[in-house]
Amino acid sequence: MKIMFISLGCDKNLVDSEVMLGLLRDRGYTLTSDENEAEAIIINTCSFIHDAREESVETILEMAKLKATGACRLLIVSGCLAEKYKEEILEEIPEVDAVVGTTAYDRICQVIEEAGQGKRPRAFESIDRLPEGHVRRVITTGGYFSYLKIAEGCDKHCTYCIIPKLRGAYRSVPMEDILKDAEELAAAGVKELNIVAQETTMWGKDIYGEKRFPMLLKKLCRIEGIEWIRILYCYPEEITDELIRVMAEEPKICHYLDLPIQHASDAILKRMGRRTSRKELETIIGKLRAAMPDIALRTTLITGFPGETREDHEETLAFIDAVRFDRLGVFTYSPEEGTPAEKMDDQIPDRLKEARRDELMSLQQAISEENSRNMVGKTIRVLVEGKIPEDRVYVGRTYRDAPDVDGYIFLKAEEELMSGDMVYAKVTGSDAYDLTGEVLYEFTQ
């Protein structure tokens, strides 16, 4: 049977998809990217916010049409949308043959076999379960970078977030499994590991009784072939002095950190159920920049949260203007069914949410333009990702740029480069989010 896989949502979901692809490959299924020849289509869905749910539903309906016009015989829905709406999906979309929950993806081969027999299976396990066994996953990111998921679930219970109900409590992946996964990725040619979880900084607490993320990082740094290690999803309150020290000392760890703060008004942070204040955020950021003056900091904000006043918004604007993040994304608040924030008073009109988002992003664009200009003239290491033949330039990323969410550097080179090459380049130009540069052939660090 030929199987096509569609992975939606976050990079953590992508890792689950790659594990399922590995299981299917090992069982002997043929994988295809052609929807017209696929006999089975699996959609790994997202349900984090309204827009993600809409995309998931639209994708399911689009693929359902292929059962009437193409080779498709089986349509299977997995992931967060399946976990939340398992009965509704099967009742309202008759073309769907099976649903698979967020912690049952290791049963995908069994589900396909049962669906092929007309059983219309529902595969669900406790959301506090970790799928069993180690699988050599199929890398879908191009081969030179990958995501390394070190934990599942979350214990924070922010008032706007549905993740704990869909993904369960925080469970660390055992160290031996993480290291084996990383070693296999390195052996396959991966040079950049992007470490992900709902929260990376808490790793080990549930297994060892204490956070051991710095220890894990040091072990990952010893893996031959890995050249960059990037840390994503660090809750600010869990960033320890030890973590900062390890980041500063280990040359493979990128001086880059993604720390989602969500807001800067103490009143709104409290309503969100967040565990930091504005002053604490300033202290943590100060420590990071003191230890690593070249660190690139990325964050995300939610605007239009229930009860957010103009003063709260102005406070966030002032904070962003003072801190000057290198990378920043803004989401308008989306009421999620089953969360405390959904029932809060003082919901903000959509037009006001969007206006405040635009104001934050306008400020950040000016900051980004200044930060980018400050890079001109510097020499920086670049991971080459591809080539634009018509422009005769290569596309790459620096340590300051996470895959898919940050910017690029566009390079001129005298010699042919390959995707996955790591080179040094001099930055020659900039705009708000991207850089231009020239490859240096005689530079060594």
VMD Tcl script that draws the C-alpha trace (Angstrom):
set ca {
  {0.00 0.00 0.00}
  {1.22 3.49 -0.89}
  {0.83 5.97 1.96}
  {0.95 9.77 1.93}
  {1.54 11.66 5.16}
  {0.53 15.26 5.92}
  {1.95 16.79 9.10}
  {0.38 20.01 10.39}
  {1.15 22.23 13.35}
  {4.30 22.46 15.42}
  {7.73 20.85 15.12}
  {6.89 18.58 18.08}
  {4.03 17.19 16.00}
  {6.46 16.76 13.12}
  {8.64 14.48 15.26}
  {5.58 12.31 15.98}
  {4.92 12.21 12.23}
  {8.50 11.13 11.52}
  {8.18 8.33 14.08}
  {4.99 7.12 12.39}
  {6.73 7.26 9.01}
  {9.55 5.16 10.47}
  {7.07 2.56 11.73}
  {5.35 2.43 8.33}
  {8.68 2.12 6.50}
  {9.80 -0.71 8.77}
  {6.50 -2.54 8.18}
  {7.14 -2.40 4.44}
  {4.69 0.28 3.33}
  {5.64 2.54 0.43}
  {5.69 6.25 1.19}
  {4.60 8.76 -1.45}
  {4.10 12.50 -1.73}
  {1.67 12.17 -4.65}
  {-1.90 12.47 -3.42}
  {-3.22 11.00 -6.67}
  {-1.42 7.68 -6.19}
  {-1.76 7.42 -2.41}
  {-3.94 4.52 -1.30}
  {-3.94 5.73 2.30}
  {-3.58 9.29 3.57}
  {-2.66 10.09 7.17}
  {-3.14 13.64 8.48}
  {-1.38 14.48 11.75}
  {-3.42 17.45 12.93}
  {-3.05 20.47 15.20}
  {-5.70 21.97 17.50}
  {-3.71 24.56 19.43}
  {-5.54 27.68 18.26}
  {-8.54 28.47 16.07}
  {-6.53 28.98 12.87}
  {-4.74 25.65 13.38}
  {-8.06 23.84 13.82}
  {-9.42 25.45 10.67}
  {-6.37 24.36 8.68}
  {-6.69 20.81 10.02}
  {-10.40 20.56 9.17}
  {-9.91 22.04 5.71}
  {-7.09 19.59 5.00}
  {-9.23 16.64 6.11}
  {-12.12 17.75 3.88}
  {-9.80 18.31 0.93}
  {-8.27 14.86 1.28}
  {-11.72 13.31 1.78}
  {-12.59 14.32 -1.80}
  {-9.79 12.05 -3.06}
  {-11.68 8.99 -1.84}
  {-14.24 9.70 -4.56}
  {-11.85 10.72 -7.33}
  {-8.42 9.18 -6.67}
  {-6.67 6.03 -5.54}
  {-7.25 6.77 -1.85}
  {-9.04 4.01 0.05}
  {-8.20 4.98 3.63}
  {-8.20 8.36 5.35}
  {-6.76 8.45 8.88}
  {-6.68 11.45 11.23}
  {-4.19 11.61 14.11}
  {-2.83 14.20 16.53}
  {-4.40 16.93 18.64}
  {-7.61 17.44 16.65}
  {-8.25 13.69 16.75}
  {-7.58 13.65 20.51}
  {-10.05 16.46 21.16}
  {-12.81 15.64 18.66}
  {-12.53 11.90 18.04}
  {-16.28 11.17 17.98}
  {-17.22 14.35 16.10}
  {-14.70 13.61 13.33}
  {-16.02 10.12 12.72}
  {-19.66 11.22 12.90}
  {-19.42 14.36 10.79}
  {-16.83 13.27 8.21}
  {-17.83 9.78 7.07}
  {-14.84 9.58 4.72}
  {-12.52 9.31 7.75}
  {-11.73 5.65 8.43}
  {-9.83 5.92 11.73}
  {-8.68 8.36 14.40}
  {-5.46 8.15 16.41}
  {-4.79 10.06 19.64}
  {-1.69 12.02 20.59}
  {-0.14 9.18 22.63}
  {-1.20 6.26 20.43}
  {0.77 7.05 17.29}
  {2.93 3.96 17.84}
  {-0.18 1.93 16.90}
  {-0.38 3.41 13.40}
  {0.40 0.18 11.55}
  {-2.27 -1.72 13.49}
  {-4.75 1.06 12.75}
  {-4.10 0.87 9.01}
  {-4.57 -2.90 9.02}
  {-7.85 -2.64 10.96}
  {-9.12 0.22 8.81}
  {-8.33 -1.85 5.72}
  {-10.64 -4.51 7.12}
  {-13.46 -1.97 7.46}
  {-13.34 -1.75 11.27}
  {-13.06 2.08 11.54}
  {-10.78 1.91 14.61}
  {-10.30 4.49 17.38}
  {-6.75 4.28 18.77}
  {-6.39 6.16 22.05}
  {-4.25 5.73 25.14}
  {-3.91 7.65 28.38}
  {-2.63 11.14 27.61}
  {-0.04 10.60 30.35}
  {1.53 7.71 28.44}
  {4.80 7.82 26.48}
  {4.63 5.67 23.33}
  {6.73 2.56 23.71}
  {9.94 1.52 21.97}
  {12.54 3.33 19.93}
  {12.01 3.92 16.23}
  {14.53 5.17 13.68}
  {12.41 7.92 12.25}
  {12.20 9.22 8.70}
  {13.82 12.66 8.46}
  {11.56 15.05 6.56}
  {13.49 18.31 7.09}
  {16.08 17.97 4.34}
  {18.65 15.84 6.13}
  {21.02 18.46 7.57}
  {18.83 19.73 10.42}
  {16.26 18.01 12.57}
  {14.16 18.36 15.69}
  {14.90 16.38 18.84}
  {11.88 16.01 21.12}
  {12.96 15.47 24.72}
  {9.63 15.51 26.57}
  {5.89 15.34 26.12}
  {3.07 17.20 27.86}
  {3.08 20.17 30.19}
  {2.41 20.90 33.88}
  {2.09 24.68 33.65}
  {-1.68 24.94 32.97}
  {-1.65 28.48 31.61}
  {-5.24 29.71 31.54}
  {-5.33 30.13 27.74}
  {-3.76 26.78 26.81}
  {-5.40 23.47 25.93}
  {-2.15 21.50 25.58}
  {-2.23 19.73 29.00}
  {-5.68 18.34 28.11}
  {-4.48 17.10 24.74}
  {-0.92 16.04 25.59}
  {-1.06 15.23 29.30}
  {1.32 15.92 32.15}
  {5.02 16.60 31.63}
  {6.92 13.36 30.86}
  {10.63 13.42 30.08}
  {11.89 11.06 27.41}
  {14.60 8.89 29.04}
  {18.14 10.08 28.40}
  {19.23 6.87 26.67}
  {16.39 7.19 24.14}
  {17.20 10.84 23.45}
  {20.89 10.13 22.92}
  {20.13 7.18 20.64}
  {17.81 9.32 18.56}
  {20.44 12.08 18.33}
  {23.18 9.60 17.38}
  {21.02 8.16 14.60}
  {20.27 11.65 13.31}
  {23.97 12.50 13.32}
  {24.79 9.26 11.49}
  {22.22 10.24 8.85}
  {24.01 13.53 8.23}
  {22.14 15.89 10.54}
  {24.36 18.78 11.66}
  {21.87 20.92 13.56}
  {19.69 19.63 16.40}
  {16.77 21.81 17.43}
  {15.70 20.69 20.88}
  {11.94 20.84 21.42}
  {9.25 19.97 23.97}
  {6.29 21.83 25.36}
  {8.97 23.04 27.77}
  {12.60 21.98 27.41}
  {13.98 23.46 30.63}
  {12.07 21.07 32.92}
  {13.65 17.96 31.41}
  {14.45 15.24 33.93}
  {12.41 16.60 36.86}
  {9.84 13.80 36.73}
  {12.49 11.06 36.32}
  {15.31 12.23 38.60}
  {13.52 14.56 40.99}
  {15.50 17.53 39.67}
  {16.01 19.36 36.40}
  {18.92 17.85 34.44}
  {18.66 19.66 31.14}
  {22.23 21.07 31.37}
  {23.58 17.53 31.83}
  {21.65 16.33 28.79}
  {23.02 19.22 26.73}
  {26.61 18.35 27.62}
  {26.07 14.74 26.54}
  {24.51 15.85 23.25}
  {27.53 18.09 22.63}
  {29.77 15.00 22.64}
  {28.01 13.40 19.67}
  {30.28 13.39 16.63}
  {28.81 15.07 13.56}
  {26.51 17.44 15.41}
  {27.76 21.01 14.97}
  {24.88 23.17 16.18}
  {22.48 22.59 19.08}
  {19.61 25.06 19.30}
  {17.31 25.30 22.33}
  {13.63 26.13 21.83}
  {10.65 26.52 24.18}
  {12.40 27.60 27.40}
  {10.04 28.94 30.02}
  {11.85 31.95 31.53}
  {11.28 31.00 35.16}
  {13.04 27.66 34.66}
  {16.26 29.07 33.17}
  {18.94 28.40 35.77}
  {22.42 29.82 36.21}
  {23.76 26.34 35.40}
  {21.91 26.28 32.07}
  {23.27 29.71 31.18}
  {26.80 28.61 32.08}
  {26.58 25.45 29.94}
  {25.23 27.45 27.01}
  {28.10 29.91 27.30}
  {30.80 27.25 27.68}
  {29.80 24.62 25.11}
  {30.84 25.74 21.60}
  {28.23 23.56 19.84}
  {25.32 25.23 21.61}
  {24.02 28.17 19.57}
  {23.86 31.46 21.43}
  {20.15 31.53 20.70}
  {17.22 31.03 23.01}
  {13.50 30.89 22.46}
  {11.75 32.01 25.65}
  {8.03 32.63 25.19}
  {7.01 35.39 27.62}
  {3.46 35.99 26.24}
  {3.07 39.42 27.87}
  {4.87 42.07 29.94}
  {2.08 43.41 32.15}
  {2.11 41.81 35.59}
  {-1.68 41.97 35.74}
  {-2.11 40.05 32.48}
  {0.69 37.61 33.28}
  {-1.18 36.74 36.47}
  {-4.49 36.26 34.62}
  {-2.66 34.03 32.12}
  {-1.36 31.84 34.93}
  {2.23 32.66 34.00}
  {4.90 32.36 36.66}
  {7.09 35.38 36.00}
  {6.78 39.10 36.52}
  {8.16 41.83 34.28}
  {11.01 42.42 36.73}
  {11.91 38.73 36.76}
  {11.90 38.66 32.95}
  {14.30 41.61 32.89}
  {16.60 39.84 35.37}
  {16.69 36.60 33.36}
  {17.34 38.42 30.07}
  {20.08 40.44 31.73}
  {21.82 37.29 32.93}
  {21.65 35.71 29.45}
  {23.13 38.77 27.76}
  {25.83 39.19 30.39}
  {27.00 35.60 29.86}
  {26.57 35.66 26.05}
  {26.66 39.22 24.65}
  {26.00 37.87 21.14}
  {22.92 35.84 22.12}
  {19.87 36.04 19.85}
  {16.65 36.03 21.87}
  {13.32 35.02 20.41}
  {9.94 35.37 22.10}
  {6.21 35.20 21.43}
  {3.41 37.42 22.71}
  {-0.35 37.06 23.00}
  {-2.27 40.27 22.49}
  {-5.91 40.90 23.27}
  {-6.07 38.55 26.27}
  {-9.30 38.97 28.29}
  {-9.11 42.07 30.47}
  {-6.13 43.58 28.65}
  {-6.36 47.34 28.97}
  {-4.68 49.99 26.88}
  {-2.29 50.48 29.79}
  {-1.39 46.76 29.76}
  {-0.73 46.98 26.04}
  {1.38 50.13 26.46}
  {3.41 48.36 29.13}
  {4.19 45.54 26.71}
  {5.18 48.04 24.02}
  {7.53 49.76 26.45}
  {9.03 46.44 27.52}
  {9.67 45.34 23.92}
  {11.19 48.72 23.11}
  {13.53 48.44 26.11}
  {14.52 44.75 25.78}
  {14.80 44.76 21.96}
  {14.33 41.08 21.18}
  {16.08 39.79 18.08}
  {13.06 37.74 17.02}
  {9.44 38.22 18.05}
  {6.09 36.81 16.99}
  {2.64 38.00 18.06}
  {-0.58 35.97 18.22}
  {-4.01 37.43 18.81}
  {-5.74 35.69 21.72}
  {-7.94 32.79 20.65}
  {-10.53 31.48 23.15}
  {-9.96 27.75 23.48}
  {-12.82 25.50 24.50}
  {-12.25 24.02 27.95}
  {-9.72 26.60 29.17}
  {-10.31 29.01 32.09}
  {-9.64 32.04 29.89}
  {-12.53 31.10 27.60}
  {-14.97 32.00 30.38}
  {-13.21 35.13 31.62}
  {-14.97 38.48 31.57}
  {-13.83 41.41 29.43}
  {-13.16 39.52 26.20}
  {-11.48 41.82 23.67}
  {-13.05 42.48 20.22}
  {-11.15 40.91 17.32}
  {-10.53 44.24 15.59}
  {-8.86 45.62 18.71}
  {-6.74 42.47 19.11}
  {-5.56 42.81 15.54}
  {-4.83 46.53 15.89}
  {-2.71 45.86 18.97}
  {-0.92 43.01 17.22}
  {-0.10 45.29 14.30}
  {1.21 47.95 16.66}
  {3.53 45.45 18.38}
  {4.76 44.07 15.07}
  {5.39 47.56 13.68}
  {7.58 48.32 16.68}
  {9.37 45.00 16.35}
  {10.03 45.58 12.65}
  {11.93 48.76 13.47}
  {13.91 46.92 16.16}
  {14.65 44.05 13.77}
  {15.86 46.46 11.10}
  {18.28 48.03 13.59}
  {19.48 44.63 14.85}
  {20.05 43.46 11.28}
  {22.02 46.60 10.38}
  {24.28 45.93 13.34}
  {25.25 42.61 11.75}
  {26.66 44.24 8.60}
  {30.43 43.86 8.42}
  {30.53 40.90 10.79}
  {31.79 37.42 9.93}
  {29.36 34.66 10.82}
  {28.97 30.92 10.29}
  {26.19 29.83 7.95}
  {24.37 26.55 7.33}
  {23.56 26.40 3.61}
  {19.98 25.34 2.85}
  {19.65 25.71 -0.90}
  {20.16 27.80 -4.00}
  {18.08 30.27 -6.01}
  {19.42 29.53 -9.51}
  {17.83 32.50 -11.25}
  {19.42 34.90 -8.75}
  {22.67 32.93 -8.53}
  {22.65 33.10 -4.74}
  {22.57 30.54 -1.96}
  {20.14 30.55 0.96}
  {21.33 29.79 4.47}
  {20.75 30.35 8.16}
  {23.02 31.68 10.88}
  {23.02 30.63 14.53}
  {20.56 33.50 15.03}
  {17.91 31.84 12.84}
  {15.78 28.84 13.79}
  {14.30 26.84 10.90}
  {10.99 28.04 9.46}
  {10.37 30.83 11.98}
  {13.31 33.23 11.60}
  {15.16 34.86 8.74}
  {17.75 33.83 6.14}
  {21.06 35.02 4.77}
  {21.45 35.16 0.99}
  {25.01 34.40 -0.09}
  {27.19 34.98 -3.09}
  {29.83 32.29 -3.53}
  {32.64 31.72 -6.03}
  {32.49 27.94 -5.65}
  {29.60 25.49 -5.78}
  {27.94 24.86 -2.42}
  {25.70 22.01 -1.32}
  {22.74 22.03 1.05}
  {24.08 21.16 4.46}
  {27.49 22.80 3.95}
  {28.66 25.05 6.77}
  {30.67 28.08 5.65}
  {31.85 31.42 7.00}
  {30.47 34.56 5.40}
  {30.86 38.30 5.71}
  {27.55 40.12 6.12}
  {27.25 42.81 3.45}
  {23.64 43.97 3.72}
  {20.39 43.66 5.65}
  {16.68 44.29 5.80}
  {14.24 43.80 8.69}
  {14.48 40.02 8.81}
  {17.13 38.81 6.34}
  {20.80 39.39 5.58}
  {23.01 39.25 2.51}
  {26.62 38.17 2.50}
  {29.64 36.74 0.72}
  {31.32 33.43 1.46}
  {34.84 33.68 2.89}
  {37.29 30.99 1.82}
  {40.29 31.78 3.98}
  {38.58 32.40 7.32}
  {38.88 30.02 10.27}
  {37.57 30.70 13.73}
}
mol new
graphics top color blue
foreach p $ca { graphics top sphere $p radius 0.5 }
foreach p [lrange $ca 0 end-1] q [lrange $ca 1 end] { graphics top cylinder $p $q radius 0.2 }
display resetview
